[in-house]
C-alpha cells in the first residue's frame, strides 16, 4: 500500500516552508495577529450557527469525555514528562528539562484542537467545552502544577484578561452563532463544505503565524543543534504517547469514534498562545528563557503537522461508519 500525502498536508508543509523563508515581522506580524483573532472568532461563530441546540447540550453534558480530556491534560501529561528531568544535566541542559516540565502542565490548545476535531467530523460541541474549560482552569492550574513538579515559585497571572479573551473570542461568537441558527440553519447545511474549507484556512493561518514567531525570534540560531534535535525527538515521543493513551482510554471507556477524535485532539495538544505569555511571567529574567520555551515551540509545530494527518484519517473513518449505518439498518429491515 503506497503512502500518499493529501493536498491539505502539502499545503501545510508549504505554509511551514513559507514561514521559514519569509516569516511575518513587525507591522505584518501585528496585522496577522489581529487577523488570526478575527478568523478564530468567525470560526466559533460558524460552528455555533452550524450546530443544533441538542448537539451543544449533548456536548456540554458528556461528562465522561470531559473527565478524560482534563485527566489527560493535567494529570497524565505531567506524569509522562516528569522522567525527562532525570536526563539533566548529563544528557540535556537543565533549562531544557525545565521547559519540558513546563510543557507538561500547560492547558490544551483551543483553536487548533477544535478546528482539527471539526475537520475530523468529531464531537465539536464537546471539544469546544473541553478546550475552553482547559484554558480557563489552566491559567490557575499551570502555576500550581509547575510548583509541584519543580518546586519553582511563580508570579501572578492575568487571569481576568485570559477569561475575558476566552469569552470574547470563543464563547461569545459561539453563542451568537447559536442565537441566529434558526434563520441560517438551512444555509449552513447547504454550504457545509465551505465551512470545512474555512476550518482548514484557519489552521493554515495559525501555522504560519506560530511558525513565523519561532523563526523571527531567532531562537534556532541561538541554541546548539544537538539541543534542538533532542527537543524535537522528545516532543515527537511525548505527542505519540499522549495520542496512544487517549485512544486507549477512549476505547476502554467505550466512547464513540467521534468522541475519541475530540479526546485525541484536545487531550494531546498544548497551547502555545497561553504557554508563552505565562512563561514570561513565571520565568521573568531567567537567563535560560530561550531554552525553557523551546519544547513549547517545537511541540506546537509537531502537533499541528501530526494533527492534520490524524484529522484526515478520522474524517475518512467516521464518514465511512456514518455511511455504513444506513446500509446496515436498511439490510436488517
N, C-alpha and C positions, 0 to 999 in steps of 0.2 A: 504494500500500500504506500503510495507516494505522498509525502508531506507537501502541502501547498499553502502558502500564506494567502489569506483573503485580502481583498482590496483595502479594507479598513486598517488592517495590520500594517500594510505597506504605507498607507497614509500616515499612520502613527510613527513608523520608523523615519519617514521623510520629514515629519514635523520635528522630531528629535534632532535629525541632521541639520535642519534649517536653524534651530535654536543654538546648535553648537557652532555653526559657521557664522550666523548672523543673529546673535541674541538681542532682545529688546533692551534698550538702555535709556536712561534719562527720561525725557518727556514721553517717549514712545512707551517705555515700560509703565509709566504712570497712567497713560491713556489706556494701555492694555489692562491694567489693574481695574480701572473703572468699568471697562467693557466686560471683564470677567464677572464683576459683581452684578451688572445688569443682566448678563446672559444666564447666570445661575438663578437669579430671581425669576426670570422668564421661564426657565426650565421647571421650577417648582410651581409656577402659575399654570403651566400647561399640564403638569401631572395632576394638579388639583382639579382642573377642568375635565380631564380625561377619566378620572376615577369616580365611580359611583359612591354614594354615601355608605352603602352597605360594605363596599370593599375597604373603605377607610376605617370604619368601625371594627371590621374583622382584623385589620392590620394592627390597630391600636390595642386590641384585647388579646392578641396572640401571645400570651404570657410565656409560653414555653420557648418560643423563638427569641423573644426579647431577653429572657434569662440566659439563653445560650450565648447570644451575642455579647451581652455585658460580661459574662464569665470569661469568654474568650479574650475580650479586650483588656479587662482589668485584673484577671486572676491568672489565666493560663499563660498569656503572653509575658507578663512579668516573671513568671516562674521559668519559662524556657530561655529567657535572656540572662537569668541570674548566673548560670555556669560560665558565661563568657567572661565574667570578672576574674575568674581564676586563670585566664590566659595572660593577664597583665602581671608584671611588666615584661615577662620573658618573651612572649610571642607577639603581643600588640602593646602599643603605648597605653598608659593608664587613662589618659584623656579619651582615647578611642573606646576603651572598655566602659568608661563612664557614659559615653554617648550611646552605647547600646543599651545600657540600663535605662537611660532616659527614653530611648525609643520604645522600650517595652511598656512604659507606663503612660504613653500618650493615648488620647482618645482616638476613635475611629475617624477617618476622613469622611466628610459629609457628602459633598457634591459628587465626587467620583464614585463613591460607594453606591449612591442612588442611581447615578447615570448608568453604571455598569449593570446594576440589578434590573433597570428598565430595559437596557439593551438585551439582557439575557431572558427577558419575559418572566422575571422572578416576581416575588411578592413586594411590589413597590411601596404600598402603604406601610407595611411592617418595616421596610428599610428606612423610610422617611422618619418614622417614630424612633427607631433604634439609633440611627445615626445622629439625629438631632439630640436625643437624650444623652448619648455618649459624650457629645461635646459640651452639653450643659453641665453634666456631673463631672466630666473630665477636667474642667477648669479647677475644680476643688479636689478631685481625687489624685490628679497627677502629682502635685507637690507632696501630698501626704504619702503616696506610694513610693516616690523617689526618696523621701526621707527614710522610709522603712528599708529600702534596698541599699542605699549608700550612706545613710546617716549624714546627709547634707541638708543643712537648714536652708529653706527657700524664702524669698521675699514675698511681698503681696502681689496679687494678680488683679487685673482689671476685670473682675467677674461681671460687674454691671455692664461694661462695654460688650463683653462676649455674649451675654444674654440678649442685649439689645440687637446685636448683629444677627444672631440666630433668628430672633423674632422678625426683624425687618426683612432679611434676605431669604429666609426659608419658610417660616411658619405663616407669616402674613400673606405672601404671594400664593402659597398653597391654599390658604383659607379663602382668598379672593377668587381663585380658580373654582373652588368648591361652590362658592356663592353664585357664580354665573353659569354653573354647569347646566341647570335646567334649560337655558337658552342656547347653549353651544354643544350639547351632548352629541347631537346628530352630526354637526360639522366635524367634531373631533373624531368621531367614529369613521367618517368618510375619508379623513386625511390622516389616519393613524401612521402611515408610512413616513409622512413629513415629520411627525413628532419623533420617530425613531432616528431620522437623519439629523434632527436638531440635537438629540442626545449625543450623537457621535461628534457633531460640531463643537459642542461644549467641552467634550473630553479632549479634543484636539487643541482647543483654546487653553485648557488647563495644562496640558502637556507643554505647550510652547511657553506659556508664562512661567511655569515652575522650572523648566529646564533652562530657560533664559536667565532666571535668577541665579541658578547654580553656576552657569558659565560666566556671567557678568561679575559675579563676586570674586572670581579669580582663585577660588578655593582649590581647584585641581592643580594649579601651578605651585601653590604654597605647601602642598603635602607630598611626602615621599610616595613614589609609585607603589611600593610594597604595601604601604598602609591602605592605599585606595583599593588595591587588589584584594587584600584580606577583608576589608569592609564590604566590598561587593559580594564576595563569596559567602560571608556570614549573612548578609541580607537575603541572598537567594535561598540559603538554607532555612532561615527563620520564616520567610514567606511560604516556602514549600511545606514546612512542618505545620504552620498555622492553618494552611488550606486543608491539609490532610486531616488534622484534628477536627476542623469544622465539619468536614464531610463525614467523618467517622461518628462524631457526636450527633449530628443531624440524623444519620441513619439509625443510631441507637434510640433516639427519641421518636422515631417513626414519622419524621417530618416529610412533607411533600417535596418534590424536586424544586418547585418554585420557592419554597421556604428555605431549602438547602442553599439555593443560589444567594438569597439575601444573607444567610448566615456566613457564607464563604466571603462575600464581598465586604460586608460590614464588620465581620469578626477578624479578618486578616489585615485590614488596611489601617494605616496610621496617618494622622493628619499633619502635613507639613505646614498648613496655614495656621494651625494652633501651636504646633511644635516650636517653630522659630521664634514667634513673639514671646512665648513662655520661657524659652531658653535664654533670651536676652535679659529676662528678669532674674531667673534662677542663677545664671552664671555670669552676671554682670561683672565686667572687669577681669574675668578669668583669662589667663594667658593662653590657655588651650581651647578657647571657644570654637575656633575653626575645626579642630579635631572632634570636639564634642558633637557638633551638629552634622558632621559628615555622615553618620549612619542614617539620620533622618532624610537627608538629601538623596543618598543612594537608594534607600528603601522606597522612597516616593517614586523615583523613576522606574524602578523594577516592578513595583506593584501595579503601575499603570500599564506597562507592556504586558505583563502576565495577565492582568485583569481583562484586557481587550481580547486576548486569545481565549480565556476561560468564558467570557461573556458570549462569544460566538458559539462555543461548544454547548453551553447551557441552552442558548436560543434554539439550536437545532434539536436538542434532546427534548426540551419542553414543547416545542412546536410539534414534533413527531408524536409525542404522547397525547397531545391535545387532539391531533388528527386521528389517532388510533381509537380514542374514546368513543366517538360517534359510531365508528365502524363496528366496534365490539358490541355496543348497545344494539345496533341495527341487526347484527347477525344473531344475537341472542333472542330477539323477539320473533 
